């Protein structure tokens, strides 16, 4: 069996403390292993992501809708 990241056991304990629920099965525990990899991938992107200069399409649509009703 592959070694789990060090983050898995503390995450299981945090879930138990916050929600009173233990990790129910092996699939849930495997999900925590995947979560640790996701955190590592996001940390690797730190500093490379920037906010868009233009508003998002959703924000523009809301603004256009508001302006057309006025």
Backbone as numpy.savetxt, mean C-alpha at the origin, in Angstrom:
# Nx Ny Nz CAx CAy CAz Cx Cy Cz
11.72 -24.85 2.97 10.88 -23.68 2.97 11.78 -22.43 2.97
11.50 -21.44 2.06 12.33 -20.24 2.02 12.19 -19.42 3.30
13.24 -18.68 3.59 13.25 -17.84 4.78 12.34 -16.64 4.58
11.53 -16.34 5.59 10.65 -15.17 5.53 11.45 -13.91 5.85
11.03 -12.77 5.29 11.65 -11.51 5.69 11.43 -11.25 7.18
12.35 -10.52 7.80 12.25 -10.22 9.23 10.98 -9.44 9.57
10.36 -8.83 8.59 9.18 -8.01 8.82 7.91 -8.82 9.10
7.89 -10.09 8.70 6.66 -10.88 8.78 6.17 -11.07 10.21
7.02 -11.51 11.10 6.58 -11.77 12.48 6.10 -10.48 13.18
6.82 -9.36 13.08 6.30 -8.13 13.69 4.97 -7.68 13.08
4.80 -7.90 11.77 3.52 -7.55 11.14 2.40 -8.42 11.68
2.67 -9.70 11.85 1.64 -10.60 12.39 1.25 -10.15 13.80
2.24 -9.78 14.60 1.96 -9.32 15.96 1.20 -8.00 15.95
1.55 -7.09 15.05 0.84 -5.82 14.95 -0.62 -6.04 14.56
-0.86 -6.94 13.62 -2.24 -7.25 13.21 -3.01 -7.80 14.40
-2.38 -8.70 15.15 -3.06 -9.29 16.31 -3.37 -8.24 17.36
-2.42 -7.34 17.62 -2.62 -6.31 18.64 -3.67 -5.29 18.22
-3.65 -4.87 16.96 -4.58 -3.84 16.51 -5.98 -4.37 16.30
-6.10 -5.58 15.78 -7.43 -6.07 15.41 -7.91 -7.24 16.25
-7.01 -7.86 17.00 -7.39 -9.03 17.78 -7.55 -10.27 16.91
-7.03 -10.21 15.68 -7.16 -11.33 14.74 -5.78 -11.88 14.43
-5.63 -13.17 14.53 -4.37 -13.81 14.17 -4.39 -14.11 12.67
-3.22 -14.16 12.07 -3.14 -14.53 10.66 -3.78 -15.91 10.52
-4.82 -16.02 9.68 -5.65 -17.23 9.70 -5.06 -18.48 9.05
-4.17 -18.31 8.07 -3.68 -19.49 7.37 -2.37 -19.18 6.64
-1.84 -20.19 5.98 -0.56 -20.03 5.28 -0.65 -19.02 4.15
-1.80 -18.94 3.47 -1.95 -17.98 2.37 -1.87 -16.54 2.89
-2.45 -16.29 4.04 -2.38 -14.95 4.63 -0.95 -14.62 5.03
-0.26 -15.57 5.58 1.14 -15.35 5.96 1.99 -15.11 4.72
1.73 -15.83 3.66 2.45 -15.63 2.40 2.18 -14.22 1.87
0.96 -13.71 2.07 0.64 -12.35 1.67 1.50 -11.33 2.39
1.81 -11.59 3.65 2.69 -10.70 4.39 4.10 -10.73 3.82
4.53 -11.88 3.34 5.84 -11.98 2.68 5.83 -11.10 1.43
4.75 -11.17 0.65 4.63 -10.33 -0.54 4.60 -8.85 -0.17
3.96 -8.53 0.95 3.87 -7.14 1.41 5.26 -6.59 1.71
6.09 -7.38 2.30 7.46 -6.95 2.60 8.21 -6.62 1.31
8.02 -7.42 0.26 8.67 -7.15 -1.03 8.13 -5.87 -1.65
6.83 -5.63 -1.50 6.22 -4.40 -2.02 6.81 -3.18 -1.34
6.98 -3.24 -0.03 7.58 -2.13 0.70 8.99 -1.86 0.17
9.76 -2.90 -0.07 11.12 -2.74 -0.60 11.10 -2.09 -1.98
10.15 -2.48 -2.83 10.05 -1.88 -4.17 9.68 -0.40 -4.08
8.77 -0.06 -3.18 8.39 1.35 -3.02 9.53 2.17 -2.47
10.28 1.61 -1.54 11.45 2.32 -1.00 12.48 2.58 -2.09
12.61 1.67 -3.04 13.57 1.85 -4.14 13.16 3.02 -5.04
11.86 3.33 -5.08 11.37 4.44 -5.91 11.44 5.79 -5.20
11.77 5.77 -3.91 11.79 7.01 -3.13 12.65 8.06 -3.83
12.09 9.24 -3.99 12.80 10.34 -4.61 12.66 10.40 -6.12
12.19 9.33 -6.74 12.05 9.34 -8.20 10.66 9.73 -8.66
9.68 9.70 -7.77 8.31 10.06 -8.13 8.08 11.53 -7.82
7.33 12.19 -8.71 7.02 13.60 -8.51 5.54 13.83 -8.77
5.01 14.87 -8.14 3.63 15.22 -8.40 3.51 15.77 -9.81
2.36 15.53 -10.42 2.12 16.06 -11.75 1.98 17.58 -11.68
2.43 18.27 -12.69 2.24 19.72 -12.74 0.81 20.05 -13.14
0.21 19.22 -13.97 -1.17 19.42 -14.39 -2.09 18.67 -13.41
-3.29 19.20 -13.17 -4.22 18.45 -12.31 -4.62 17.14 -12.97
-4.97 16.18 -12.15 -5.36 14.88 -12.70 -6.65 15.03 -13.51
-6.91 14.05 -14.35 -8.10 14.07 -15.19 -9.38 14.15 -14.36
-9.41 13.48 -13.23 -10.60 13.50 -12.38 -10.83 14.89 -11.82
-9.76 15.53 -11.33 -9.90 16.89 -10.80 -10.34 17.86 -11.89
-9.80 17.72 -13.09 -10.19 18.59 -14.20 -11.66 18.38 -14.55
-12.12 17.13 -14.53 -13.53 16.85 -14.83 -14.43 17.46 -13.78
-14.05 17.39 -12.51 -14.86 18.02 -11.46 -14.93 19.53 -11.66
-13.80 20.13 -11.97 -13.76 21.58 -12.18 -14.62 21.96 -13.38
-14.52 21.22 -14.48 -15.33 21.51 -15.67 -16.81 21.37 -15.38
-17.19 20.36 -14.60 -18.59 20.16 -14.25 -19.08 21.32 -13.40
-18.28 21.75 -12.44 -18.65 22.87 -11.57 -18.80 24.15 -12.39
-17.90 24.38 -13.35 -17.95 25.59 -14.16 -19.14 25.59 -15.10
-19.54 24.41 -15.59 -20.68 24.35 -16.53 -22.01 24.57 -15.81
-22.07 24.31 -14.52 -23.30 24.52 -13.76 -23.44 25.96 -13.28
-22.34 26.68 -13.26 -22.37 28.06 -12.74 -22.94 29.03 -13.74
